[in-house]
């Protein structure tokens, strides 16, 4: 399962963030996932349940936010939203487009809980 290796890397990043802020635990993790990223949010959430065990994020909630595809047309310069199966320019119908959003996965936010001194 590809999503499990993604979650293991995510947990490594989150643990490093928690250590650098001397956090007791992680409360919430927010990921922004492009619909063309190849990461399935439902499978990611299942994998997260396994990956978080025994870590500072063991009780954390995982929230995902979807990023829709967006293109820039090299012919006419238009930037526009695109359908998942159609990356043509909606203005000139050109196919010389560049995907500028929708294939990424971004760790957007980590909410930490710190011990009171």
PyMOL commands that set and color helices and strands:
alter all, ss='L'
color gray80, all
select helices_A, chain A and resi 2-20+41-51
alter helices_A, ss='H'
color red, helices_A
select strands_A, chain A and resi 25-34+61-67+70-73+79-81+97-101+105-113
alter strands_A, ss='S'
color yellow, strands_A
deselect
rebuild
show_as cartoon
